[in-house]
Amino acid sequence: PSECVNISVDEVGVVHQKETGRSPEHVKKEHREYVRNTVVHIENGKNTYVLNGPGLTGVLRLIIAFLLHNNLLQTGAIVFFMDGARDLHAAIKCIFNWLPFRMILDWYHLEEKCKMQLSLALKGKEARNQVLQKILAFLWIGKIDDAIDVLRKIESKDIKSIAAIDRLIGYFERNREYIPCYALRKKLDLRNSSNKGEKANDLAVSKRQKHNGTS
């Protein structure tokens, strides 16, 4: 763990308010303008840092400058933690393609994705929980093919939406290279979660800008 540079990247959108104050008329949600922030939490040993800025690409370039300035490229493995957002994956691959690094799908997001899609796919809570328990057990040890096999062998009488099952299988396939053996990482005291990045997001942006009366 002391040799890893753990980087959590999280994006947040907040409503853009006019400088002259709020309009007395209610603006429909779909017509609102948003301000996008990208928050980054960097961890190396006991040292932690938070970066924040507008736009994903610009902040990823800022990470490179930060790593170079603080000599963090020589410390060891660079590991990115994130959710399943495709644009984030593509941007990291594009900008960091000259460096050896690893991207890991946050366990919490993976678990929540499974819960949501299985709730849409299956009839009844009992059937959902049985399948969920099986696939999470396989995913925890990095056995993606076995998890997919469980989904493909669900009895037709329990299926409510085959499209939801196909979406979950597609999600596993797209993120295959980002799903490690979480059990082994935990045993080695390595991180499996991007929760530190999301907490940094709460502190740097969301707490001040995402609730009633904030701007």
Backbone hydrogen bonds in HBPLUS format (Angstrom, degrees):
<---DONOR---> <-ACCEPTOR-->    atom                        ^
c    i                          cat <-CA-CA->   ^        H-A-AA   ^      H-
h    n   atom  resd res      DA  || num        DHA   H-A  angle D-A-AA Bond
n    s   type  num  typ     dist DA aas  dist angle  dist       angle   num
A0004-CYS N   A0001-PRO O   3.21 MM   3  5.38 164.9  2.24 108.3 112.9     1
A0005-VAL N   A0077-ALA O   2.77 MM  72  6.13 159.9  1.81 167.5 171.1     2
A0079-VAL N   A0005-VAL O   2.97 MM  74  6.15 169.4  1.98 151.5 154.0     3
A0006-ASN N   A0043-GLU O   2.85 MM  37  5.03 149.4  1.94 156.9 156.8     4
A0043-GLU N   A0006-ASN O   2.81 MM  37  5.03 154.2  1.88 148.3 156.0     5
A0007-ILE N   A0079-VAL O   2.76 MM  72  6.01 166.0  1.77 167.5 168.0     6
A0081-PHE N   A0007-ILE O   2.79 MM  74  6.13 153.9  1.86 153.5 157.3     7
A0008-SER N   A0041-HIS O   2.88 MM  33  5.12 165.7  1.90 151.0 155.4     8
A0041-HIS N   A0008-SER O   2.91 MM  33  5.12 160.5  1.95 147.0 153.6     9
A0009-VAL N   A0081-PHE O   3.43 MM  72  6.75 157.7  2.48 173.2 174.7    10
A0010-ASP N   A0039-VAL O   2.95 MM  29  5.35 160.7  1.99 159.4 164.7    11
A0039-VAL N   A0010-ASP O   2.82 MM  29  5.35 167.0  1.83 172.9 168.6    12
A0012-VAL N   A0037-ASN O   2.93 MM  25  5.37 160.1  1.97 154.9 158.4    13
A0037-ASN N   A0012-VAL O   2.89 MM  25  5.37 169.3  1.90 165.2 168.8    14
A0014-VAL N   A0035-VAL O   2.99 MM  21  5.34 163.5  2.02 148.8 151.9    15
A0035-VAL N   A0014-VAL O   2.74 MM  21  5.34 165.6  1.76 162.6 167.1    16
A0016-HIS N   A0033-GLU O   2.72 MM  17  5.35 175.1  1.72 145.3 144.0    17
A0021-GLY N   A0018-LYS O   3.20 MM   3  5.48 164.8  2.22 109.6 113.5    18
A0031-HIS N   A0028-LYS O   2.98 MM   3  5.54 154.8  2.05 116.3 124.2    19
A0032-ARG N   A0029-LYS O   3.21 MM   3  5.40 167.2  2.23 110.0 113.8    20
A0038-THR N   A0053-GLY O   2.85 MM  15  5.60 162.6  1.88 165.8 171.2    21
A0053-GLY N   A0038-THR O   3.20 MM  15  5.60 148.3  2.31 139.2 148.6    22
A0040-VAL N   A0051-LEU O   2.81 MM  11  5.01 166.7  1.83 150.8 152.6    23
A0051-LEU N   A0040-VAL O   2.87 MM  11  5.01 159.4  1.91 143.5 150.6    24
A0042-ILE N   A0049-TYR O   2.87 MM   7  5.08 165.6  1.90 145.5 150.5    25
A0049-TYR N   A0042-ILE O   2.83 MM   7  5.08 146.8  1.94 147.9 155.4    26
A0044-ASN N   A0047-ASN O   2.91 MM   3  5.29 165.7  1.93 156.1 160.4    27
A0047-ASN N   A0044-ASN O   3.03 MM   3  5.29 155.6  2.09 133.1 130.9    28
A0059-VAL N   A0055-GLY O   3.36 MM   4  6.43 156.3  2.42 140.9 147.1    29
A0060-LEU N   A0056-LEU O   3.00 MM   4  6.22 153.3  2.07 153.9 161.6    30
A0061-ARG N   A0057-THR O   3.09 MM   4  6.37 151.6  2.17 148.3 155.6    31
A0062-LEU N   A0058-GLY O   3.03 MM   4  6.27 143.1  2.17 136.0 146.7    32
A0063-ILE N   A0059-VAL O   2.97 MM   4  6.32 139.7  2.14 141.0 151.2    33
A0064-ILE N   A0060-LEU O   3.35 MM   4  6.74 150.7  2.44 140.3 146.0    34
A0065-ALA N   A0061-ARG O   3.18 MM   4  6.57 161.2  2.21 150.5 154.4    35
A0066-PHE N   A0062-LEU O   2.90 MM   4  6.12 155.8  1.95 148.2 155.4    36
A0067-LEU N   A0063-ILE O   2.83 MM   4  6.08 161.2  1.86 156.4 160.8    37
A0068-LEU N   A0064-ILE O   2.96 MM   4  6.16 162.0  1.99 152.9 157.8    38
A0069-HIS N   A0065-ALA O   2.91 MM   4  6.01 165.1  1.93 149.2 153.8    39
A0070-ASN N   A0066-PHE O   3.08 MM   4  6.16 150.1  2.17 145.3 152.3    40
A0072-LEU N   A0067-LEU O   2.88 MM   5  4.90 160.4  1.92 150.5 152.0    41
A0071-ASN N   A0068-LEU O   3.21 MM   3  5.13 166.3  2.23 105.6 108.2    42
A0102-ARG N   A0078-ILE O   2.90 MM  24  6.34 148.4  2.00 154.2 164.2    43
A0080-PHE N   A0102-ARG O   2.71 MM  22  6.12 164.1  1.73 163.5 167.7    44
A0104-ILE N   A0080-PHE O   2.78 MM  24  6.12 158.4  1.83 163.7 170.6    45
A0082-MET N   A0104-ILE O   3.25 MM  22  6.63 156.4  2.31 161.7 165.4    46
A0106-ASP N   A0082-MET O   2.93 MM  24  5.59 171.8  1.94 155.6 156.7    47
A0089-HIS N   A0085-ALA O   3.26 MM   4  6.57 162.1  2.30 149.1 153.5    48
A0090-ALA N   A0086-ARG O   2.95 MM   4  6.17 168.4  1.96 158.0 160.6    49
A0091-ALA N   A0087-ASP O   3.00 MM   4  6.10 157.1  2.05 141.5 147.7    50
A0092-ILE N   A0088-LEU O   3.04 MM   4  6.22 165.3  2.06 153.7 157.0    51
A0093-LYS N   A0089-HIS O   3.04 MM   4  6.24 164.8  2.06 152.7 157.1    52
A0094-CYS N   A0090-ALA O   2.99 MM   4  6.13 153.9  2.06 145.5 152.8    53
A0095-ILE N   A0091-ALA O   3.00 MM   4  6.15 167.3  2.02 154.5 157.0    54
A0096-PHE N   A0092-ILE O   2.91 MM   4  5.70 156.9  1.96 148.8 155.0    55
A0099-LEU N   A0096-PHE O   3.01 MM   3  5.54 167.1  2.03 122.6 125.1    56
A0105-LEU N   A0178-TYR O   2.84 MM  73  5.27 167.9  1.86 140.2 139.4    57
A0110-LEU N   A0106-ASP O   3.08 MM   4  6.35 157.2  2.13 152.1 159.2    58
A0107-TRP N   A0192-ASN O   3.19 MM  85  6.06 169.0  2.20 161.6 164.9    59
A0111-GLU N   A0107-TRP O   2.87 MM   4  6.10 162.7  1.90 156.7 160.7    60
A0112-GLU N   A0108-TYR O   2.93 MM   4  6.14 163.0  1.96 151.4 156.0    61
A0113-LYS N   A0109-HIS O   2.92 MM   4  6.02 153.9  1.99 144.8 151.8    62
A0114-CYS N   A0110-LEU O   3.12 MM   4  6.37 156.5  2.18 146.4 152.0    63
A0115-LYS N   A0111-GLU O   3.05 MM   4  6.35 159.8  2.09 150.0 155.3    64
A0116-MET N   A0112-GLU O   2.98 MM   4  6.14 165.5  2.00 152.2 155.5    65
A0117-GLN N   A0113-LYS O   3.06 MM   4  6.18 173.8  2.07 154.1 155.8    66
A0118-LEU N   A0114-CYS O   2.99 MM   4  5.96 158.7  2.03 148.0 154.3    67
A0119-SER N   A0115-LYS O   3.03 MM   4  6.09 143.7  2.17 140.5 149.8    68
A0120-LEU N   A0116-MET O   3.26 MM   4  6.56 143.8  2.40 139.7 148.6    69
A0121-ALA N   A0117-GLN O   2.89 MM   4  6.04 135.8  2.09 137.1 150.5    70
A0122-LEU N   A0118-LEU O   2.98 MM   4  5.79 158.3  2.03 148.4 149.5    71
A0160-LYS N   A0121-ALA O   2.54 MM  39  5.10 167.1  1.55 147.9 148.9    72
A0161-SER N   A0121-ALA O   3.01 MM  40  4.45 155.6  2.07 120.7 121.0    73
A0123-LYS N   A0158-ASP O   2.85 MM  35  5.37 155.3  1.91 149.3 152.7    74
A0128-ARG N   A0124-GLY O   3.28 MM   4  6.48 160.6  2.32 142.7 148.4    75
A0129-ASN N   A0125-LYS O   2.91 MM   4  6.09 163.8  1.94 153.1 156.7    76
A0130-GLN N   A0126-GLU O   3.10 MM   4  6.30 154.6  2.17 148.6 155.0    77
A0131-VAL N   A0127-ALA O   3.19 MM   4  6.41 168.8  2.20 152.7 154.7    78
A0132-LEU N   A0128-ARG O   2.84 MM   4  5.94 161.9  1.88 152.7 159.0    79
A0133-GLN N   A0129-ASN O   2.95 MM   4  5.99 160.8  1.99 143.2 147.5    80
A0134-LYS N   A0130-GLN O   3.30 MM   4  6.54 154.4  2.37 140.9 147.0    81
A0135-ILE N   A0131-VAL O   2.99 MM   4  6.29 171.1  2.00 163.2 164.0    82
A0136-LEU N   A0132-LEU O   2.97 MM   4  5.99 162.8  2.00 153.5 158.5    83
A0137-ALA N   A0133-GLN O   3.22 MM   4  6.21 147.9  2.33 135.2 143.1    84
A0138-PHE N   A0134-LYS O   3.27 MM   4  6.62 150.9  2.36 145.1 152.0    85
A0139-LEU N   A0135-ILE O   2.86 MM   4  6.09 163.8  1.89 151.8 156.9    86
A0140-TRP N   A0136-LEU O   2.90 MM   4  5.90 151.4  1.98 143.6 150.3    87
A0141-ILE N   A0138-PHE O   3.19 MM   3  5.53 138.0  2.37 104.1 114.5    88
A0143-LYS N   A0138-PHE O   2.84 MM   5  4.95 156.4  1.90 149.0 141.3    89
A0142-GLY N   A0139-LEU O   2.94 MM   3  4.74 162.7  1.97 104.6 108.0    90
A0183-ALA N   A0140-TRP O   2.92 MM  43  5.80 148.2  2.02 162.6 161.5    91
A0147-ALA N   A0143-LYS O   3.21 MM   4  6.50 149.7  2.30 142.6 150.8    92
A0148-ILE N   A0144-ILE O   2.95 MM   4  6.26 157.7  2.00 155.7 161.7    93
A0149-ASP N   A0145-ASP O   2.92 MM   4  6.10 151.1  2.00 141.6 150.0    94
A0150-VAL N   A0146-ASP O   3.08 MM   4  6.36 146.5  2.19 141.8 149.3    95
A0151-LEU N   A0147-ALA O   3.28 MM   4  6.63 155.5  2.35 143.4 149.0    96
A0152-ARG N   A0148-ILE O   3.01 MM   4  6.32 152.9  2.08 151.1 158.7    97
A0153-LYS N   A0149-ASP O   3.16 MM   4  6.27 125.2  2.48 138.4 150.9    98
A0153-LYS N   A0150-VAL O   3.24 MM   3  5.29 143.8  2.38  97.7 108.0    99
A0154-ILE N   A0151-LEU O   3.45 MM   3  5.58 167.5  2.47 107.6 108.3   100
A0158-ASP N   A0155-GLU O   3.00 MM   3  5.68 155.8  2.06 119.3 126.2   101
A0159-ILE N   A0156-SER O   3.16 MM   3  5.21 155.4  2.22 103.1 110.6   102
A0166-ASP N   A0162-ILE O   2.99 MM   4  6.30 159.0  2.03 149.7 155.3   103
A0167-ARG N   A0163-ALA O   2.90 MM   4  6.16 149.4  2.00 144.3 152.9   104
A0168-LEU N   A0164-ALA O   3.09 MM   4  6.33 152.1  2.17 141.6 148.1   105
A0169-ILE N   A0165-ILE O   2.98 MM   4  6.29 159.3  2.02 152.4 158.1   106
A0170-GLY N   A0166-ASP O   2.88 MM   4  6.07 158.7  1.93 147.0 153.3   107
A0171-TYR N   A0167-ARG O   2.90 MM   4  6.12 145.0  2.02 140.3 150.1   108
A0172-PHE N   A0168-LEU O   3.01 MM   4  6.34 154.4  2.08 147.9 153.7   109
A0173-GLU N   A0169-ILE O   2.98 MM   4  6.28 159.9  2.02 151.3 156.8   110
A0174-ARG N   A0170-GLY O   2.93 MM   4  6.11 161.2  1.96 150.1 154.7   111
A0175-ASN N   A0171-TYR O   3.12 MM   4  6.20 149.6  2.22 143.2 150.8   112
A0176-ARG N   A0173-GLU O   3.41 MM   3  5.09 168.3  2.43 101.4 102.8   113
A0178-TYR N   A0175-ASN O   2.90 MM   3  5.28 148.7  2.00 112.7 122.9   114
A0179-ILE N   A0176-ARG O   3.29 MM   3  5.53 168.7  2.30 110.3 113.6   115
A0185-ARG N   A0181-CYS O   3.17 MM   4  6.53 162.8  2.20 153.5 158.5   116
A0186-LYS N   A0182-TYR O   2.94 MM   4  6.16 158.0  1.99 150.1 155.7   117
A0187-LYS N   A0183-ALA O   3.02 MM   4  6.27 154.3  2.09 143.8 151.0   118
A0188-LEU N   A0184-LEU O   2.99 MM   4  6.25 144.0  2.12 146.6 156.1   119
A0190-LEU N   A0185-ARG O   2.76 MM   5  4.93 168.9  1.77 155.8 152.1   120
A0189-ASP N   A0186-LYS O   3.00 MM   3  4.92 158.5  2.04 104.7 109.6   121
A0197-GLY N   A0194-SER O   2.95 MM   3  5.47 130.8  2.20 113.2 125.5   122
A0198-GLU N   A0194-SER O   3.25 MM   4  6.66 151.9  2.33 147.9 156.2   123
A0199-LYS N   A0195-ASN O   2.91 MM   4  6.08 147.6  2.01 143.1 151.8   124
A0200-ALA N   A0196-LYS O   3.03 MM   4  6.20 151.4  2.11 137.0 144.6   125
A0201-ASN N   A0197-GLY O   2.96 MM   4  6.21 144.0  2.09 137.9 148.2   126
A0202-ASP N   A0198-GLU O   2.97 MM   4  6.30 152.4  2.05 141.8 148.3   127
A0203-LEU N   A0199-LYS O   3.03 MM   4  6.34 156.4  2.09 148.7 154.5   128
A0204-ALA N   A0200-ALA O   2.82 MM   4  5.90 163.3  1.85 152.2 157.1   129
A0205-VAL N   A0201-ASN O   2.91 MM   4  5.56 159.9  1.95 145.6 150.8   130
A0206-SER N   A0201-ASN O   3.03 MM   5  6.20 149.0  2.13 142.5 148.1   131
A0207-LYS N   A0202-ASP O   2.79 MM   5  5.28 153.4  1.86 143.5 146.8   132
A0208-ARG N   A0205-VAL O   3.09 MM   3  5.71 133.7  2.31 115.3 126.4   133
A0209-GLN N   A0205-VAL O   2.92 MM   4  5.85 140.8  2.08 151.6 163.0   134
A0210-LYS N   A0206-SER O   3.03 MM   4  4.96 145.6  2.15 142.3 137.1   135
A0214-THR N   A0211-HIS O   3.16 MM   3  5.78 156.4  2.21 143.6 141.9   136
